[in-house]
């Protein structure tokens, strides 16, 4: 149980970040910036002014882990529904 709860916090996707130009936290959108053999780099853009406010890297291992967890979730939800 402890391992699963730690895995939940290994990959974050930002919904809002501080923008220097707007001088406040703004909603952001994620744009794929670069695809490399071992990772993908995403750029966070402010929805107000379009400035780049951050980046996120996803390694091939992180991507595979996220896909595996996503595939397991519907089964668990179905099992919980059947138990209740």
NUKOLTI-553760 format. One record per residue: x, y, z of N, C-alpha, C in turn. Coordinates in steps of 0.1 Angstrom, whole numbers, plus 5000, padded with zeros to 4 digits. Each point is the difference from the previous one (the first is absolute). Last residue first. Layout:
XYZXYZXYZ ...
REM end
This chain:
480449604961499050075007498649974996 503949804980500049975014498950075007 500950094954499449865002499949965014 502150414989498650014997499349875002 504750025004499450065011498550024998 502649824965499949915011499350065013 500850274962499049904997499849915011 503450315003498850075002498849904997 504449854992499850025014498650065003 501449964955499749875006499750015015 501450394976498649964997499649865006 504650165006499050075007498649964996 504249844979499549935011498850075007 502350194962499349884996499449925012 502750395008498750044994499249874995 504449945017499150045011498650034994 503449914969499749885007499050035011 501850374976499149924992499549875007 503350275021498750075000499049924992 504449845000499349985013498750065000 502650074962499549865001499349985013 502150424995498949994991499449865000 503950085024498950075007498749984991 504149854982499549915011498850065007 502150254966499449894994499449915011 500550505014500949904995499249884994 498950545006499549875002500949904994 500050555017500649894992499449875005 498750575000499949875006500649894991 499850595009500249884992499849885008 498650585000500649885006500149884990 498250454990500250015015500649885006 499250294950500449875006500350035015 496450304972501449995004500249865005 495750214985500749904991501549985004 496250265021500950084991500849914991 496449825029499750154999500850074990 500549535013498850024991499750154998 504949755009498950085007498950024990 503449584997499750134995498950075008 503949575003498750055005499950154995 502749544979500150145004498650055006 502849494993498850084999500350145005 502849534982500150135008498850084996 501749455001499250104993500150135009 503449524994499150095007499250104991 503349664986499849965014499150095008 501150074952499949865002499649955014 498450494986501349935000499849855002 497050484988499949855002501449954998 497650515012501149924994499849865004 496650345010501150084995501049924992 494649995017501149924997501150074993 496350235033500349984986501249914999 495950175037501249934998500249984985 497550405031499749894991501449934997 497850335043501049974990499549884991 498250425037499849874995501049984988 501450345039499149994988499849854996 501950375042499949864996499049994989 502650465004499149925008500049864995 502150384978500250035014499049935009 501050014950498750035005500050035015 504149894978499450114993498650045006 502449635018500750125003499350124993 497749545017500450064987500750145004 498649505026500250145001500650054987 496849575000501350035004500150165001 496249544994500350145000501450035006 498649564990498850074994500150155000 503749554999499650135006498750054993 502049495009499750094989499450135006 503349565020499050115001499850074987 502149525024499850074987498950115003 501449725036501250014992499950084988 496649875035500650135000501350014993 497549595006499050104995500650144999 502449625018500050014985499050104995 500249915047501250074995500050024985 496749735019499750145003501250094997 500449534994499050054991499850155003 502749765030500750024987499050064990 498349895042500950115001500750034986 497349615005499250125000500950135000 
REM end
